[in-house]
């Protein structure tokens, strides 16, 4: 007869009970930790809300100020800056027309008179000087400074020419170089060879192109010769010969080089 022994599973039941107790304790600990986290978050949120409540006038004021500045900039661009640019350009057309007529005039008195009108205006229209004053900061005023400088240059008022040409600013490789070179010419007319040479160098360094670069290299070389700086002059003339052999300035450069080396 087979004998069946009763299975003793008390140790397993005891182990399961212990595991359940440990799991329960862990869950309770996690719940406690989670509660602490939420309490901390709630506390932080409450402090933030309190700070916001206390400083809401300052916050709102700051936001409004930022919005007003942004809106003000857009309104300025739309209703002040853009119309001002357009008005300045329209006024510049009148002054520039008289300037162009002056350049084409053959009679010296007529030429001088037309340059004066281009500078001071007439018949209710602005000249370059009033455009500079009334449309400050616009492209029209910037261009008016260049044209005013050239008008004064043609009238022999080199001090005023320098003053206005120095106020002109252009990234354009040709126009920017011409402005600097014309300042050099004005100083040269005043017999200020040191400043003339300085601006001729600025002119050919402004950009490297086939038109203005050889012109101002040659002027820089001749001015250097006037200062007895033949070595410097030779350097500029050699650049014309080697880098711009097809330029108008290169046609007579050997003569200038010969004068230095003899």
C-alpha positions in Angstrom: 0.0 0.0 0.0 1.4 3.3 -1.0 2.0 5.9 1.6 1.5 9.6 0.7 3.4 12.0 2.8 1.8 15.4 3.3 3.8 18.1 1.5 5.3 20.6 3.8 5.1 24.0 2.1 5.2 26.2 5.2 8.7 27.5 4.4 7.5 28.7 1.0 4.4 30.3 2.4 6.6 32.1 4.9 8.9 33.3 2.2 6.1 34.6 0.1 4.7 36.4 3.1 8.0 38.0 3.7 8.3 39.1 0.0 4.9 40.6 0.1 5.7 42.5 3.2 8.9 43.9 1.6 7.0 44.8 -1.6 4.4 46.6 0.5 7.0 48.5 2.4 8.7 49.5 -0.9 5.5 50.7 -2.4 4.7 52.7 0.8 8.2 54.2 0.6 7.7 55.1 -3.1 4.3 56.6 -2.3 5.9 58.6 0.5 8.7 59.8 -1.8 6.2 60.7 -4.6 4.1 62.6 -2.1 7.2 64.5 -1.0 8.1 65.4 -4.6 4.5 66.6 -5.2 4.6 68.5 -2.0 7.9 70.2 -3.0 6.4 71.0 -6.5 3.3 72.4 -4.9 5.3 74.4 -2.5 7.5 75.7 -5.4 4.5 76.5 -7.5 2.9 78.3 -4.6 6.0 80.4 -4.1 6.1 81.1 -7.9 2.4 82.1 -7.9 2.9 84.3 -4.9 5.9 86.0 -6.6 4.0 86.5 -9.8 1.0 87.8 -7.9 3.2 90.2 -6.0 5.1 91.4 -9.1 2.4 91.2 -11.7 2.4 94.9 -12.3 6.1 94.9 -13.0 5.8 91.8 -15.3 2.9 93.2 -17.2 4.7 96.6 -17.5 7.8 94.9 -18.9 5.8 92.9 -21.4 3.9 96.0 -22.5 7.2 97.9 -22.8 8.7 95.2 -25.0 5.6 95.1 -27.2 5.5 98.9 -27.5 9.2 99.0 -28.5 8.7 96.3 -31.1 5.5 97.9 -32.4 7.2 101.3 -32.3 10.0 100.1 -34.5 7.6 98.7 -37.0 5.5 101.8 -37.1 8.6 104.0 -37.3 9.8 101.9 -40.3 6.4 102.1 -42.0 5.3 105.6 -41.3 8.5 107.6 -40.7 11.6 105.9 -42.1 10.3 104.7 -45.5 8.3 107.9 -46.3 11.4 109.9 -45.3 13.6 107.9 -47.7 11.1 108.4 -50.5 10.8 112.2 -49.9 14.6 112.5 -49.7 15.1 110.7 -52.9 12.5 113.0 -54.7 14.4 116.1 -53.4 17.7 114.6 -54.4 16.5 114.3 -58.0 16.2 118.1 -58.3 19.6 118.9 -56.8 21.3 116.2 -58.8 19.8 117.6 -62.0 21.5 121.0 -61.5 24.7 119.3 -60.5 24.8 117.3 -63.8 24.0 120.5 -65.7 26.9 122.2 -64.0 29.3 119.4 -65.0 28.2 119.8 -68.6 28.3 123.6 -68.7 31.2 125.2 -70.6 30.9 128.7 -69.2 32.7 129.0 -65.8 30.2 131.5 -64.4 27.3 129.4 -65.4 29.0 126.3 -64.1 29.7 127.9 -60.7 26.1 129.2 -60.5 24.6 125.8 -61.2 26.8 124.2 -58.6 25.5 126.8 -56.1 21.9 125.9 -56.9 22.6 122.2 -56.5 24.0 123.0 -53.0 21.5 125.5 -51.8 18.4 124.7 -53.8 15.9 127.1 -55.4 12.3 127.5 -56.5 11.1 125.8 -53.3 13.3 122.8 -53.8 16.0 121.6 -51.5 19.7 121.6 -52.5 22.2 119.0 -51.2 22.8 120.9 -47.9 19.1 121.0 -46.9 18.7 117.4 -47.9 21.6 116.5 -45.6 20.0 118.5 -42.8 16.4 117.5 -43.2 16.8 113.8 -44.2 19.6 112.8 -41.9 20.2 109.1 -41.7 18.7 108.4 -45.1 20.4 107.1 -48.2 19.5 110.4 -49.9 21.4 112.4 -47.3 24.4 110.1 -47.7 24.5 110.5 -51.4 23.9 114.3 -51.0 27.1 114.4 -48.9 29.1 112.9 -51.8 27.6 115.3 -54.4 28.0 118.3 -52.1 31.6 117.4 -51.6 32.1 117.2 -55.4 30.3 120.5 -56.0 32.5 122.2 -53.5 35.5 120.5 -55.1 34.6 122.0 -58.5 34.2 125.4 -56.8 37.6 125.2 -55.3 36.3 125.0 -51.7 38.5 122.1 -50.7 37.9 122.4 -47.0 34.2 121.9 -47.5 34.8 119.2 -50.1 36.8 117.2 -47.6 34.2 117.8 -44.8 31.3 116.3 -46.9 33.2 113.6 -48.6 34.4 112.2 -45.2 30.7 112.0 -44.2 29.9 109.8 -47.2 30.0 106.1 -46.7 29.6 103.4 -49.4 30.5 99.7 -49.6 30.4 100.0 -53.4 33.9 99.3 -54.7 33.9 102.1 -57.3 32.0 104.9 -55.5 33.7 104.3 -52.2 37.1 104.4 -53.8 36.3 107.6 -55.7 35.2 109.3 -52.5 38.4 108.5 -50.8 40.5 109.4 -53.8 38.7 112.8 -54.2 39.6 113.5 -50.5 43.2 112.8 -51.5 42.8 115.2 -54.5 41.4 118.0 -52.2 44.4 117.6 -49.8 46.7 117.6 -52.8 45.2 120.9 -53.9 45.9 122.2 -50.4 49.5 121.1 -50.8 49.1 118.6 -47.9 50.9 115.8 -49.6 51.1 113.6 -46.5 47.3 113.5 -46.2 46.9 113.2 -49.9 49.1 110.1 -50.0 47.2 108.7 -47.0 43.9 108.9 -48.8 45.2 107.7 -52.2 46.4 104.6 -50.4 43.0 104.2 -48.7 41.4 104.6 -52.2 43.4 101.8 -53.9 43.1 99.6 -50.8 39.3 100.0 -50.7 38.8 97.6 -53.5 40.8 95.9 -56.2 39.4 96.7 -59.6 40.6 97.6 -63.1 39.2 101.2 -63.0 40.0 102.9 -59.7 43.0 100.9 -58.4 45.5 101.9 -61.1 44.3 105.5 -61.0 45.1 105.8 -57.3 48.2 103.7 -57.4 49.6 106.2 -59.9 48.5 109.2 -57.8 50.0 107.6 -54.7 53.3 107.1 -56.6 53.5 110.6 -57.9 52.7 112.0 -54.4 55.3 109.7 -52.9 57.9 111.1 -55.4 57.0 114.7 -54.2 57.9 113.6 -50.7 61.2 112.1 -52.0 59.9 108.6 -51.2 61.1 107.1 -54.4 61.3 103.5 -53.1 57.6 103.7 -52.1 56.7 105.3 -55.5 58.6 102.6 -57.3 56.5 100.0 -55.5 53.2 101.6 -56.6 54.4 102.0 -60.2 55.6 98.4 -60.4 52.1 97.2 -59.3 50.5 99.1 -62.2 53.0 97.6 -64.6 52.6 94.0 -63.4 48.9 93.9 -62.2 47.2 96.4 -64.6 49.3 96.2 -67.8 46.2 97.1 -70.0 45.1 100.1 -68.0 45.4 103.7 -69.2 47.9 104.4 -66.4 50.2 101.6 -67.6 50.8 103.4 -70.9 53.2 105.9 -69.4 54.3 104.0 -66.3 57.8 103.2 -67.8 58.5 107.0 -68.0 57.7 107.4 -64.3 59.8 104.4 -63.4 62.7 105.8 -65.5 62.5 109.1 -63.6 62.9 107.2 -60.3 65.7 104.9 -61.4 67.8 107.6 -63.1 
